Amino acid sequence: MDVVLPSPRLARRVERLRPSAIREMLKVTQDPAIISFGGGLPAAELFPVADVSAAQDRVMRTRGAAALQYSVTDGVLELRTWVAQRLRGQHGIDVTADDIVITGGSQQGLDLFARVFLDPGDVVALENPSYLGAIQAFDAYEPSYLPIASDEHGIIPDELAAAFAGADPLPKFLYLVPNYENPTGRTLAPERRRIIIDVCARFGVPILEDDPYGEIWFDRPPPPPLCAGAARGGVTYLGTGSKMVAPGLRVAWMAIPDRDLRDRVVTAKQGADLHSSTYAQYVFHAYVEDTARLDTHLLRVRAVYRERRDAMVAALGREMPPHVRWNVPDGGMFLWATVGSGIDTEELFERAVADGVVFVPGRPFYPHNDRGDGMRLNFSAMHEDRIAEGIARLARAVRQAGE
Ligand SMILES: Cc1ncc(COP(=O)(O)O)c(C=O)c1O
């Protein structure tokens, strides 16, 4: 006789957890004939495979069993020291190793931050549109969202001040990606950074600054991070090795200048995973400690991504009808296009798949899912000729959709 098991009584919060719309859509794109601007992948051919392999050998020789042992929750001291030095030297952020917590990707940093801040019904302010993975991480803690209008220079400070003035309750924090944002590729203007810091200080709203792309600039480094310009403790800063070196290592960091907040994040992390992989931390450190080698690697990544951005922008200019608009990002991996002509990019997506090209429709990046005219195009993961062919296919799909 078959035993019918009762369905498991899951937590209320799982109702809010949606599989990433991107991953679901991109499942259809495994076919190599399809050109994908949809993923968010760094260029795998640029990964420093031989150097990471040598770093790994060095770690085994010099650290031996210590690299395979349990370790402290906040992270291996050598790596935290390196991170603090880099944040001070490259970004002007006044931190020491004691302010750093190593995480399993910045994605874990987003989860831990939300875990210590959010009760169900709390409010999170964020730029509109925002990184989908952050919305997914926050969703588990059942907040509501206060989207702040943004333009090509990032969050609009007057809109932020007006939103805070009218908010009841005030948001628990403001989340933003100041450099080469995912999904828009936009950079928050330096003068806006100062005003946003002031507005947040005035209302007592802490900032979560997520900066995975800050080192992937093309012509000049981005403006100083908000964390460098704010009063100590006002901003928590997330950085990651994913775009600088390789995402598979899952090595990232939080700089948390507020000591009490840092201790609470460490306690939350202890419950989540005890600590990030000791082995991966040592290997990452053994690779990046030669900063000249790291900087040479970054020069190459920047040069290749810049060429790919240029190839995409040139192809868009050649192929797209006039109602399509796009930006020219100064770094990162994405550009943002709006199609105009009343075309919804979720419908365009179906047509584009049939034409052998995919992108990510913009709607899921808006916390309230209320705009359907945008699309995110990734330019980092593909050679220039494929980019040109893919944009030609996409332009065909756009033309058909507009007919
Ligand atoms: C804005 C943003 N934050 C965080 C992440 C997660 O990065 P990580 O690989 O460090 O978890 C990404 C990845 O694409 C991202 O675009």
The ligand as a Gaussian input file, in Angstrom:
#p B3LYP/6-31G(d) Opt

LIG

0 1
 C       25.696000      43.921000      -7.446000
 C       26.142000      42.546000      -7.065000
 N       26.286000      42.236000      -5.786000
 C       26.693000      41.016000      -5.393000
 C       26.952000      40.027000      -6.312000
 C       27.367000      38.675000      -5.820000
 O       28.724000      38.468000      -6.021000
 P       29.547000      37.330000      -5.311000
 O       30.063000      36.443000      -6.386000
 O       30.644000      38.034000      -4.582000
 O       28.637000      36.604000      -4.369000
 C       26.810000      40.302000      -7.684000
 C       27.064000      39.252000      -8.679000
 O       26.828000      39.368000      -9.846000
 C       26.406000      41.597000      -8.068000
 O       26.248000      41.946000      -9.357000

